[in-house]
Amino acid sequence: MALTKAHNRMIDGASISVKDFGATGDGTTDDTTAIQAALNVGGTVYFPKGTYLTGSLLIPSNTEVVGAKDSIILAATTLSTPLFRNAAYPNGNVNIKISSLTINGNESATNIEDTIELQKCTNTNVDGCYIYNYPSIAISILGGDSTVEVTNNHIDGGVGGGTDGVGTGGSGINFSGQTLMGNKIIGNTVINNTSSGIVIQGGSQFVVVTNNNASYNGITNGNGIFAGHAKTCVISNNVCRYNSLVAEAGSGIGINTSLYDCDNHSITGNICEYNGDDGIDILAATGYNTSYHTITGNQLNYNTGAGINMGGAETMYITVSGNHIKGNGAAGIHIDSVLNGYHTISDNVILDNGQVTSGSPAIRCYDDYVTITGNVCRNITGTLTQSGITATGTSCLVVGNVVANTTTQYSFSSSNDNILGFNYGSSMFKIGGVNTLATAGATPDVTHNRMVKIQQSGATNITDLTGGQIGKEVILQFRDGNSTLVHSASIRLAGGVNVTMGDYDMMCLIHDGLGWLETSRTIN
């Protein structure tokens, strides 16, 4: 008996070639119907070598779409819906995989649709695709998704993108809507988009964004990575360079919320360099919170604006630690929100910032209740007037920092109760208000306090301090211009001459068993 030839689709579990269903792959014939017929069967649908001109396609559940090395999916110029969409959109599908496709989105005046758009999908993966010349968004993942992964794709908005060389649309990868657990954006290259390269918005949450290269985006306005309208995302080990160079309105990573509260992002180990605005920009519009973010271990160098900018209406409870911040045009770290800050700024290395904007310190803090500790700050000097640490908020603790090579090492507001602690490159503690004992007279009593505010009602010569014992150290803060310390065996002053202390001047003395010995002073 003669045998008949079997197609692959007749073998249970084998891949299905779109050519078995009549697709030509010649680049001119409309292959939409043939491709959709193959997709309707499900399983593994394979595109052999060829160029497949197609309109909009629907992918059912339990389907893998795979492209050969030399196959190209060419979108029609008049799409009314996205090129690829899950079949049960907007209600959702399961177990969809799109891999190794080369997709020419065929940007044109009449084609304004996304290239891949999936909604409410579970256990879905877009992996290893090359997408270019797309008119809107390359990969769009909409609300209600769980365990959706976008991995190892190369997305280039600048290849064949119209007369200006860029895509007319928005972003490379977009997660929007109440995404659920297990969603990941890993290992992608996303470049040359008119808006942000990677976008997490619409109230998305629990999205991991790691090991991506998001550079050269924001050609009109945008960031390398934007996660402003989102919560509890991990943004780690990404490279964000040269974003928003033309518009200068976007940053390496932007957390700029105006539609939803934005909390609990972990931003770690990223490289944000040479961007048109800030390295990392955190901003909240009036009526919305952006809070409880952790910014650690990032390299934020040579950006036009600040290394880290934190501002807006309600930007609070942010930890900034262990970052390397160098050579930015404005301040290394700029903190300026409307409400109280309660931030912790610690253990950062902040070098040679303020390259463009005069008056840009290594750390500028206008917020209240901020702890600034253990930072190394070296700023530029010369024609631009730059300082080390400026803290003008109320009740800020500034302690254990190293400041060098700056025009002014520290600057504080005399109208607020700032606390200046043992910093290298300047003097000791600065205390105000109820934080310390107030005393006066020719022999002020320092028995029970290490930090003492001296406030005289009139001109007074201070000849001794009551409460001295060997090894006791005291920091005096003067709150008027009335006090003159008299050099003697009881108070031995540097230079051996009397000194009149002005408002907010400070002096540190230690008792050596014979009397008080001056160890440092600050004259403001």
C-alpha positions in Angstrom: 0.0 0.0 0.0 1.3 3.4 -1.0 2.2 5.8 1.8 1.1 9.5 1.9 3.2 12.4 3.0 2.3 13.7 6.4 2.5 17.4 7.4 4.1 18.3 10.7 0.7 19.5 12.0 -0.5 15.9 11.7 1.9 14.8 14.3 0.7 15.4 17.8 2.9 17.9 19.6 4.9 19.0 16.5 5.3 22.6 15.5 2.9 24.0 12.9 4.3 25.9 10.0 2.3 28.9 8.8 3.2 27.8 5.2 1.3 24.6 5.7 -1.8 26.8 6.0 -1.1 28.8 2.8 1.2 31.6 4.0 3.6 32.7 1.2 6.2 34.7 3.0 6.9 36.6 -0.1 6.6 40.1 1.5 3.8 41.3 -0.8 0.9 38.7 -0.5 -1.4 39.3 2.5 -0.8 36.3 4.7 -3.2 37.3 7.5 -5.8 34.6 6.9 -3.3 31.8 6.6 -1.4 32.8 9.7 -4.6 33.2 11.7 -5.7 29.7 10.7 -2.4 28.3 12.0 -2.8 30.2 15.3 -6.3 28.9 15.7 -4.9 25.4 15.9 -2.7 26.4 18.8 0.4 24.6 20.0 3.7 25.8 18.5 3.2 28.0 15.4 6.4 28.4 13.4 7.4 31.1 10.8 10.0 29.6 8.4 12.4 31.9 6.4 10.4 34.6 4.6 8.7 38.0 5.0 5.1 37.7 6.0 2.9 40.7 5.3 0.0 40.5 7.8 -2.8 42.4 9.4 -3.9 42.1 13.0 -3.6 38.6 14.6 -5.1 36.9 17.6 -3.2 34.4 19.8 -5.2 31.9 21.7 -4.3 30.2 25.0 -1.7 27.4 25.0 0.1 28.8 21.9 3.7 29.5 21.2 4.6 31.7 18.3 8.2 31.1 17.0 10.2 32.7 14.2 13.1 31.3 12.2 16.3 33.3 12.1 15.6 34.7 8.7 11.9 35.3 9.0 10.3 38.8 9.3 6.8 39.7 10.3 5.8 42.8 8.3 2.8 44.7 9.7 0.2 46.0 7.2 0.1 49.8 6.9 -3.6 50.1 7.9 -4.0 48.2 11.2 -7.2 48.9 13.1 -6.0 46.9 16.2 -2.6 45.8 17.4 -0.5 43.5 15.2 -0.5 40.7 17.9 -3.2 40.5 20.6 -4.4 37.7 22.9 -7.5 36.1 21.4 -9.7 36.6 24.5 -8.8 40.3 24.9 -9.7 42.0 27.1 -10.8 39.0 29.2 -7.5 37.2 29.2 -5.6 34.1 28.1 -3.1 31.7 29.6 0.1 30.1 28.4 1.1 32.3 25.5 4.7 32.6 24.4 6.1 34.8 21.6 9.7 34.1 20.9 12.4 34.8 18.3 10.2 36.9 16.0 11.6 39.8 13.9 8.8 42.3 13.6 8.8 45.3 11.3 6.0 47.4 12.7 5.7 49.3 9.4 5.2 52.8 10.7 3.0 54.9 8.5 0.6 57.8 8.8 -2.4 55.3 8.9 -0.8 52.7 11.2 -0.9 53.9 14.8 -1.3 50.6 16.6 0.8 48.8 19.2 2.9 45.9 17.9 2.2 43.4 20.7 -0.6 44.1 23.1 -1.7 41.6 25.8 -4.2 42.0 28.6 -5.1 39.8 31.6 -2.7 37.1 30.6 -1.2 34.5 32.9 2.0 32.5 32.4 2.9 34.5 29.3 6.4 35.3 27.9 7.7 37.6 25.1 11.3 36.5 24.6 14.1 37.1 22.2 12.2 39.2 19.7 13.6 42.0 17.5 11.0 44.8 17.1 11.6 47.9 15.0 9.9 50.6 13.0 6.8 50.5 15.2 4.4 53.4 15.2 3.2 53.3 18.8 4.4 50.9 21.6 6.4 47.8 20.8 5.2 45.6 23.7 2.2 46.7 25.8 1.1 44.6 28.8 -2.2 45.8 30.2 -4.0 45.4 33.5 -4.9 42.1 35.3 -1.7 40.2 34.3 0.1 37.7 36.4 3.4 36.0 35.8 4.0 37.8 32.5 7.7 38.1 31.5 9.2 40.3 28.8 12.8 39.1 28.4 15.8 39.4 26.1 14.1 41.5 23.4 15.8 44.1 21.3 13.5 47.0 20.7 14.7 49.9 18.6 12.5 52.9 17.8 15.1 54.4 15.6 15.3 51.8 12.9 13.4 53.0 9.8 11.3 55.2 11.9 9.9 57.7 9.3 11.7 60.8 8.0 13.1 61.8 11.4 14.7 58.4 12.1 12.7 57.7 15.2 9.3 56.1 15.8 6.3 58.4 15.9 4.8 56.7 19.0 5.6 56.2 22.6 7.6 53.6 24.4 9.4 50.3 23.9 7.8 48.3 26.8 4.7 49.5 28.6 3.1 47.8 31.7 -0.1 49.6 32.5 -3.0 48.8 34.9 -3.3 46.8 38.0 -0.7 44.1 37.2 -0.5 41.3 39.7 2.3 39.2 41.0 5.3 37.7 39.1 5.6 40.2 36.2 9.1 40.8 35.0 11.0 42.9 32.5 14.5 41.4 32.2 17.5 41.6 29.9 15.9 43.8 27.2 17.6 46.4 25.1 15.2 49.3 24.6 16.5 52.3 22.7 15.7 55.3 20.5 12.0 55.8 21.6 10.4 59.2 21.5 9.0 58.8 25.0 10.3 56.6 27.8 12.0 53.3 27.0 10.3 51.2 29.7 7.1 52.4 31.3 5.4 51.1 34.5 2.1 53.0 35.0 -1.6 52.9 35.5 -1.4 51.7 39.0 0.9 48.7 38.2 2.5 46.9 41.0 5.0 44.1 41.8 6.9 44.5 38.5 10.6 43.5 38.5 12.7 45.6 36.0 16.3 44.3 35.9 19.3 44.0 33.7 17.9 46.1 30.9 19.6 48.7 28.7 17.2 51.6 28.4 19.2 54.3 26.6 18.8 57.0 24.0 15.1 57.4 24.7 13.0 60.4 25.4 13.7 62.0 22.1 10.6 64.1 22.5 10.2 63.8 26.3 10.8 60.8 28.5 13.0 58.7 30.7 15.0 55.6 30.3 12.7 53.9 32.8 9.5 55.5 34.1 7.8 54.0 37.2 5.8 56.9 38.6 2.3 55.6 38.5 3.2 52.3 40.2 3.9 50.6 43.5 6.3 48.1 45.0 8.5 47.6 41.9 12.1 46.4 41.9 14.3 48.4 39.5 17.8 47.0 39.6 21.0 46.7 37.6 19.7 48.6 34.5 21.8 50.8 32.3 20.1 54.2 31.5 22.3 56.5 29.4 21.8 59.4 27.1 18.0 59.7 27.6 16.2 62.9 26.8 19.3 64.7 25.5 17.3 66.8 23.0 14.3 67.7 25.1 16.2 67.8 28.4 13.0 66.9 30.2 13.6 63.4 31.2 16.0 61.4 33.4 17.7 58.0 33.6 15.0 56.7 36.0 11.8 58.8 36.6 9.5 58.3 39.5 7.1 61.1 38.7 3.6 60.5 39.9 0.5 62.7 39.1 -2.3 60.1 38.8 -1.6 57.5 41.6 0.3 57.3 44.9 3.7 55.7 44.3 5.3 53.8 47.1 7.9 51.2 48.0 10.1 51.0 44.9 13.6 49.5 45.4 16.0 51.2 43.0 19.4 49.5 43.3 22.6 48.9 41.3 21.6 51.0 38.2 23.9 53.0 36.0 22.3 56.3 35.1 24.7 58.5 33.1 24.7 61.3 30.6 21.0 61.9 30.7 19.4 65.2 29.7 18.0 65.9 33.2 18.6 64.0 36.4 20.1 60.5 37.0 17.1 59.6 39.2 14.2 62.0 39.5 11.5 61.5 42.2 8.6 63.9 42.0 5.0 64.0 43.3 2.2 66.3 42.1 -0.1 68.0 44.6 -2.4 65.5 46.2 -0.3 62.4 45.5 2.4 60.7 47.6 5.7 59.2 46.5 7.2 57.6 49.6 9.2 54.7 51.2 11.5 54.3 48.2 15.0 52.8 48.7 17.8 54.1 46.4 21.0 52.2 47.0 24.2 51.3 45.2 23.5 53.2 42.0 26.1 55.0 39.8 24.7 58.4 38.9 27.2 60.3 36.8 27.6 63.2 34.3 23.8 63.9 34.0 22.8 67.4 33.0 20.7 68.0 36.1 21.2 66.5 39.6 22.4 63.0 40.4 19.3 62.4 42.5 16.4 64.9 42.5 13.6 64.5 45.1 10.8 67.0 45.1 7.2 67.8 44.6 4.3 68.0 47.0 4.5 64.9 49.1 7.9 63.2 48.7 8.7 61.5 52.1 10.5 58.6 53.9 13.1 57.9 51.2 16.4 56.2 51.9 19.3 57.2 49.8 22.5 55.2 50.6 25.7 53.8 49.1 25.4 55.6 45.8 28.3 56.9 43.7 27.3 60.4 42.4 29.8 62.2 40.2 30.2 65.1 37.7 26.5 66.1 37.4 25.6 69.5 36.2 23.6 70.5 39.3 23.6 69.2 42.9 24.7 65.7 43.7 21.5 65.1 45.8 18.7 67.7 45.7 15.9 67.5 48.2 13.0 69.9 48.0 9.5 68.7 48.7 6.7 70.8 50.0 5.9 68.7 53.1 8.3 67.3 55.7 10.9 64.9 54.3 11.9 62.3 57.0 14.6 61.1 54.6 17.8 59.3 55.4 20.8 60.2 53.2 23.8 58.1 54.2 27.1 56.6 53.0 27.1 58.1 49.6 30.2 59.2 47.6 29.4 62.6 46.0 32.1 64.0 43.9 32.6 67.1 41.6 29.0 67.9 41.0 27.7 71.4 40.1 29.5 71.3 36.8 27.0 73.6 35.1 24.7 75.3 37.7 26.3 77.7 40.1 25.3 77.3 43.7 24.9 73.5 43.5 26.1 71.8 46.7 27.0 68.2 47.0 23.8 67.8 49.1 21.1 70.4 49.1 18.3 69.7 51.6 15.3 72.0 52.0 13.2 69.4 53.8 12.6 68.9 57.5 13.6 65.9 59.7 16.3 64.6 57.4 19.3 62.6 58.6 22.5 63.2 56.6 25.2 61.0 57.8 28.4 59.3 56.7 28.6 60.9 53.2 31.8 61.8 51.4 31.3 65.1 49.6 33.9 66.7 47.4 32.6 69.4 45.1 34.3 71.6 42.4 35.8 74.9 43.1 36.7 77.8 40.9 34.4 80.1 38.8 31.3 78.3 40.1 30.4 78.9 43.7 29.6 75.4 45.1 29.2 74.3 48.7 29.4 71.0 50.5 26.1 70.4 52.4 23.3 72.8 52.6 20.5 72.0 55.1 17.9 74.6 55.7 15.0 72.5 57.0 14.0 72.1 60.6 15.5 69.4 62.9 18.0 68.0 60.4 20.8 65.7 61.7 24.0 66.2 59.9 26.7 64.0 61.4 29.8 62.1 60.4 30.2 63.5 56.9 33.5 64.3 55.1 33.4 67.5 53.1 36.4 68.9 51.2 37.4 71.1 48.3 34.3 73.3 48.3 33.7 77.0 48.4 31.6 76.7 51.6 31.7 73.5 53.5 28.4 73.7 55.4 25.4 76.1 55.2 22.5 76.1 57.6 19.5 78.3 58.2 19.7 80.3 61.5 15.9 80.3 61.7 15.6 76.6 62.1 16.8 74.0 64.7 19.5 72.2 62.7 21.8 69.7 64.3 25.3 69.6 63.1 27.3 66.7 64.3 31.0 65.7 64.2 31.7 66.3 60.5 35.2 66.3 59.0 36.1 69.6 57.3 34.0 71.7 59.6 33.2 72.0 63.3 31.0 70.2 65.8 27.4 70.2 66.8 24.8 72.8 66.1 21.7 72.6 68.2 18.7 74.8 68.7 15.4 75.1 70.5 14.5 72.5 73.1 17.3 70.1 72.1 19.7 71.6 74.6 20.0 73.5 77.9 20.0 77.3 77.7 22.3 79.0 80.2 23.9 82.4 80.7 26.2 84.4 83.1 29.9 84.7 83.5 30.3 81.0 84.4 27.6 79.1 82.5 26.6 75.8 84.1 27.4 72.8 81.8 27.1 70.2 84.5 24.3 68.2 83.0 24.7 68.8 79.3 27.2 68.1 76.6 25.6 70.6 74.3 24.8 74.0 75.7 23.1 77.1 74.3 24.6 80.3 75.6 22.2 83.2 75.5 23.1 86.4 77.4 20.7 89.3 78.1 23.6 91.8 77.6 27.4 92.0 77.1 29.0 89.4 79.3 32.6 88.2 79.8 32.7 84.4 80.3 35.5 83.5 82.6 34.8 79.9 83.4 32.3 77.0 82.9 30.7 75.4 86.0 30.6 71.6 86.1 34.1 70.8 84.8 35.7 67.5 85.4 38.6 65.7 83.6 37.6 64.3 80.2 34.3 66.2 80.0 33.6 67.7 76.6 31.1 70.4 75.9 29.9 72.1 72.7 28.8 75.7 73.2 26.3 77.3 70.8 26.0 81.1 71.0 22.6 82.7 70.3 23.6 86.3 70.4 26.6 88.6 70.0 26.9 89.4 73.7 29.4 86.7 74.9 33.1 87.3 75.1 35.2 84.3 76.2 38.2 85.4 78.3 41.5 83.6 77.8 42.9 82.5 81.2 44.0 79.4 83.1 40.3 78.5 83.4 39.6 78.8 79.7 42.6 78.4 77.4 41.6 79.6 73.9 43.3 79.0 70.6 45.7 81.8 69.8 45.7 82.9 73.5 43.4 85.9 73.0 39.9 86.7 74.0 37.1 86.1 71.4 33.6 87.5 71.0 31.2 84.9 69.7 28.3 85.8 67.4 24.9 84.3 66.8 25.1 80.6 65.9 28.9 80.6 66.4 30.1 77.4 68.1 33.0 76.3 70.2 34.1 72.9 71.5 36.1 72.6 74.7 37.4 69.7 76.8 38.4 69.7 80.4 41.9 68.4 81.1 41.8 68.5 84.9 43.4 71.9 85.1 40.8 73.9 83.1 38.9 74.1 79.8 40.9 73.7 76.5 39.4 74.9 73.2 39.5 72.1 70.5 37.6 73.8 67.7 35.4 76.7 66.8 33.1 77.8 64.0 32.4 81.4 63.2 29.3 81.7 60.9 
